[in-house]
Amino acid sequence: MLVCAAHRSLREPTRPIWGQIVQAPVRINDLAAVHARERVLGAVTASIARQLDLPENLTAAELIDALRTRPTRPVLVVDALDETDDPQRLINELLLPLISEKTRGNPVRLLVGARLYEDYQPLFDCGWMINLDKVEQDVLEDDLLHYVQGLLRTTSEYRKQGGAVGAFAQAVASVLATPDVGGGRLSGPFLVAGLYTRYFMTVNADRVVTDAAAAAQEGAKVPVDLRGVLDLDLRLESDALWLRPVLTALAYARGSGMPVSVLTRVAAAFAPAGTRPTTGQIRSALNVARFYVRQSLAPDRSNVYRLFHQGLVDTLAENSAERLGAVLDALVSSLGPPDQRDWNAAEPYVLEYVREHASAAGRVKEIEADPGFVLHPGSPLRTEAKDAAELALIAVRNGNRALARRAANLPGSPHLMWQPRWSLGTLASDAWSAEVNSAPSRFESIAISGNGESVVALGSDGLVCWEWAPDQPPRLHRTEGYVMGHKVLLSRLGTVFALGDSGTVLDFGDAAVWEQDDLDPVRAAAISGPSEIVYVDHAGEIVRHDLVTLRRDMIGSTGLNSDRWSIADAEGAIVAVAFADSVWLKVFTYPGREYAVRVPQDPISTFAISPDGRHVVAGTEGGWLIFAQLQRYIEWEYFDQLHSEITAVAATSGASRLAAGCEDGTVVVFGPDGRRQVTAQVSHRPIRKLTLCALVKRGLALDDDGKAHWFEFEAGVVTSRLPTLMDVSAGDLVVTAFLAESGEVTVGLNDGTVAAVVLETGELLHETRLAAVARELASVDLGGRDGTLVATGAGYSLLHDHFDRVIDLGLAEWAKEYLSPTDPPPRIGVGSGVVEVWHDGYEVRVRKLGSSPDLGLAEGVDLEWRYRQDSEVLCSAYFGQRPLAFSGGSDGSVDVWDLESLEMVDTLRVGGPVRDVRTVSGRYLLVLAGGELVAFEHYDGSRKGSS
């Protein structure tokens, strides 16, 4: 009623309903109301957008931004939150961001109706809560009394029977408002009261009850639960045999409801065994049950039906495994046997909701492993797969091995000769090479040159340099996998200073390197001259270090053991600032003095000094950007408040530009006039480091995942990730190398792990973490025992069961013999002779070795004239007594060649550049494509689904 009175579209049509209310709400133009029962997030979002004259196809994030930036704060009413398809997703992705104080813009005004579930507590904590289950008994009784009286007075028969109406209503209200012996109270008393009043009028349709005492007696008989009143009402329709099965079936309906064809099958599950209704009987039952049922149109324009109240659903639906399984079986009973279901015969309702029914029954894998369902155009699991081979590969990539097996062996279709069994890693689009395998992609420090045309980033797995020409995005220039550290500086002349964890300083200017092994680990550093840096070490000592002369000058000892420092060289004057504790910053100037600066009331989360050492800029947990001149008496200037906690700041010389990076991944740049010049969504992870180049209005950001980003802020804003060779998402697993010998498989991963792999399942065993990423693996025999030799960007390592740890071999020459051998082309016996498979950069060819009279081949005979310039990965093996060769290249496919018939017999498409192909035990084919290792099992008719 509140919504009807306040809603701009409903106010006038519903005036007779709310017009008598003393305190009816005024009209609210920006009001949207949604009953969320059985609705998904997208449907709720579309409904709100439509009511507020916004595009219906807005995402949740776009709707949040649109509503929070409106001139007036909208009012949203969301009822039945607990009955929606995914309440937690609706709360986390829509409702909480709409009312959050940390999100950009103004919070909306939100009214939510929901049951008091513990999972919803974060939402309840954000506002005021009225518990309708804790209404005073007298108040509830009065409300029920007026409700029942109103229902009876809508009929002409009872409108003038005030005594009987009052007595009946009082009796019903008294019973339903009275707590039980445990102090609890019936849930949904108004629904029970309404249904019982309807029952009372129906039973007495032939004679109006005019006696107040008799009416009171009838009112006192009201059942105290919904099931009781429902049973009373249904007994009146005892001739409608299919009424109760239909209502029970509708209690399991999803979304907007079930169509008649589906309802006919499901209702039979709740009838005596062997009985099946006709469509006419179902429609007749729906007509009888019209009070309880709501009809609507599905997207395919068919009529669908559902119960009008969640209380009815809760009463009729029994969530036992037996019943839920019976509903699922009825849904798919029209599609044929479980292993040969024809999903083309499925109604849209079945395609959309069968997974939900299967999940409720604990049988979701049965449906998700059905390739016919996945390949159907109307399936919510529909993928890009065009055929069974693509689907099988997609399935193993998603860990659904059951679906992969069924897709590879579809009934009525030829079995796939090469059936994918498992995959490990991530398929990347880069042209992988040996250098790519260990290329740095996570960084701890970034720097930009004074002219903005050079960029460097440094991390524990290497240094990367980019060139950034005017009007162009940054371009990858070089990678130094052997240079590892945590801080990097870039001079005006392009000299790179990399400060390592071990204290090593390297200078790549003029391709020269200087090392100082005993340099203490540093907290902060700045360039002090052409070959000099000034830094603060872990003990709080400030040191100037010349990389050419190797001279070190102690400038001063602060005596402060802090891990948060910033330092600058202001034309010979050193300025360093540190967190002393949560309240004070300590400022040290050399030559000069030291003094303490009190932190503002809002705790500082991050700070930095401008390169000229004259200003300090800081960000607070409350989102304030503040700055001040570095002088004896600092006066903080509150610059601007942002929408979330500031996690990184930067300033140019003279503080002509200030920048703030936030917890939500945005970066804000302020111009010389103090106004916001740029607000850019640089990342979706918190920003941890920022640096600016005011000359060309460029900047760099480093996020919480160690990913480096660039942005420009002269005309609008352009932003993107800095390109790296190993450009995969944070947390993605990448196979950098693998070894398959003697029936065993070993892999190297991008997190430095080297592990054995179970050939049948892809499970990792015996994992060992190295300090650097494996580029190459080789098997080595030591005393009759096999070990694994690993080549990394830092040298060689040995894994062998004779040792209880990994042995670091450095750059041992003998290791190169194993890791960089010159192998002959693959050779295999064909007929009574031996052939080798080779390529000349253009064609895959076969060459006989020795006598092969049955082949009838001359030296160098081609297998097939086919332009395959990139087919540089070759191997050969026997499968099913046939000699086969395998070739792969950057087009993402592996061709299979029969060396007896001299024909290409199969092509496996893996979707990424093929880096290596190996066979194992005449049964498995292992393909390394991009950063993913895929295992295919050869089908020979006896091993269908064997692994």
VENGI-V390025 format. One record per backbone hydrogen bond with DSSP energy under -1.0 kcal/mol. CO is the residue of the C=O (numbers start at 1). NH is the residue of the N-H. If there is no record, write none. Layout:
# VENGI-V390025
CO;NH, CO;NH
This chain:
# VENGI-V390025
1;5, 2;6, 3;7, 6;28, 7;11, 10;14, 12;15, 14;17, 14;18, 15;19, 18;21, 29;31, 30;75, 32;77, 34;79, 36;39, 39;85, 40;44, 41;45, 42;46, 43;47, 44;48, 45;49, 46;50, 47;51, 48;52, 49;54, 50;53, 55;58, 59;63, 60;64, 61;65, 62;66, 63;67, 64;68, 67;70, 68;106, 74;109, 75;32, 76;111, 77;34, 78;113, 79;36, 80;83, 81;84, 83;38, 86;90, 87;91, 88;92, 89;93, 90;94, 90;95, 91;96, 94;98, 95;99, 96;100, 98;108, 109;76, 111;78, 113;81, 115;117, 117;120, 118;121, 120;123, 120;124, 121;125, 123;126, 124;127, 131;134, 136;140, 137;141, 138;142, 139;143, 140;144, 141;145, 142;146, 143;147, 144;148, 145;149, 146;150, 147;151, 148;152, 149;153, 152;155, 155;159, 158;161, 161;165, 162;166, 163;167, 164;168, 165;169, 166;170, 167;171, 168;172, 169;173, 170;174, 171;175, 172;176, 173;177, 180;183, 184;180, 188;192, 189;193, 190;194, 191;195, 192;196, 193;197, 194;198, 195;199, 196;200, 197;201, 198;202, 199;203, 200;204, 202;205, 211;215, 212;216, 213;217, 214;218, 215;219, 216;220, 218;221, 219;222, 225;229, 226;230, 227;231, 228;232, 229;233, 230;234, 231;235, 234;237, 235;238, 237;240, 239;241, 240;243, 242;246, 243;247, 244;248, 245;249, 246;250, 247;251, 249;252, 250;253, 254;257, 258;305, 259;263, 260;264, 261;265, 262;266, 263;267, 266;269, 267;270, 268;271, 272;275, 278;282, 279;283, 280;284, 281;285, 282;286, 283;287, 284;288, 285;289, 287;290, 289;292, 292;308, 294;306, 296;304, 298;301, 302;298, 304;296, 305;258, 306;294, 309;313, 310;314, 311;315, 312;316, 313;317, 318;320, 320;324, 321;325, 322;326, 323;327, 324;328, 325;329, 326;330, 327;331, 328;332, 332;335, 335;342, 337;340, 342;345, 343;346, 347;351, 348;352, 349;353, 350;354, 353;357, 354;358, 355;359, 356;360, 357;361, 358;363, 359;362, 364;368, 365;369, 367;370, 370;374, 371;375, 376;379, 379;382, 387;391, 388;392, 389;393, 390;394, 391;395, 392;396, 393;397, 394;398, 395;400, 396;399, 399;401, 400;404, 401;405, 402;406, 403;407, 404;408, 408;416, 410;413, 417;939, 419;937, 422;935, 424;933, 430;432, 433;437, 436;439, 445;458, 447;456, 449;452, 453;468, 454;449, 455;466, 456;447, 457;464, 458;444, 458;445, 459;462, 459;485, 462;459, 463;480, 464;457, 465;477, 465;478, 466;455, 467;475, 469;472, 475;467, 478;465, 480;463, 480;483, 487;499, 489;497, 491;494, 495;491, 496;508, 497;489, 498;506, 499;486, 499;487, 500;503, 504;500, 506;498, 508;511, 509;512, 516;519, 521;538, 524;536, 526;534, 531;547, 532;528, 532;529, 533;545, 534;526, 535;543, 536;523, 536;524, 537;540, 540;558, 541;537, 542;555, 542;556, 543;535, 544;553, 545;533, 546;550, 551;546, 553;544, 556;542, 560;562, 564;579, 566;577, 568;575, 569;571, 570;573, 573;570, 574;590, 575;568, 576;588, 577;566, 578;586, 583;599, 584;580, 584;581, 585;597, 586;578, 587;595, 588;576, 590;574, 593;589, 595;587, 597;585, 603;621, 606;619, 608;617, 610;613, 614;630, 615;610, 616;628, 617;608, 618;626, 619;605, 619;606, 620;623, 620;646, 623;642, 624;620, 625;639, 625;640, 626;618, 627;637, 628;616, 629;631, 637;627, 640;625, 645;663, 648;661, 650;659, 652;655, 657;652, 658;670, 659;650, 660;668, 661;647, 661;648, 662;665, 662;687, 665;683, 666;662, 667;680, 668;660, 669;677, 669;678, 670;658, 671;674, 675;671, 678;669, 680;667, 680;682, 686;704, 689;702, 691;700, 693;698, 697;713, 698;693, 699;711, 700;691, 701;709, 702;688, 702;689, 703;706, 706;443, 707;703, 708;722, 709;701, 710;720, 711;699, 712;718, 718;712, 720;710, 725;727, 726;728, 729;732, 734;750, 737;748, 739;746, 741;744, 744;741, 745;757, 746;739, 747;755, 748;736, 748;737, 749;752, 752;770, 753;749, 754;768, 755;747, 756;765, 758;762, 763;758, 765;756, 768;754, 776;791, 778;789, 780;787, 782;785, 785;782, 787;780, 788;799, 789;778, 790;797, 791;775, 791;776, 792;795, 795;792, 796;809, 797;790, 798;807, 799;788, 800;803, 807;798, 809;812, 810;796, 815;819, 816;820, 826;837, 828;835, 830;833, 833;830, 834;849, 835;828, 836;847, 838;845, 842;868, 843;840, 845;838, 847;836, 849;834, 852;855, 852;856, 858;861, 861;846, 864;866, 868;871, 870;872, 873;888, 875;886, 877;884, 879;882, 882;879, 883;899, 884;877, 885;897, 886;875, 887;895, 888;873, 889;892, 889;914, 892;910, 892;911, 893;889, 894;908, 895;887, 896;905, 896;906, 897;885, 898;902, 898;903, 903;898, 906;896, 908;894, 913;930, 916;928, 918;926, 920;923, 920;924, 923;938, 924;920, 925;936, 926;918, 927;934, 928;915, 928;916, 929;932, 931;426, 931;735, 932;929, 933;424, 934;927, 935;421, 935;422, 936;925, 937;419, 943;946
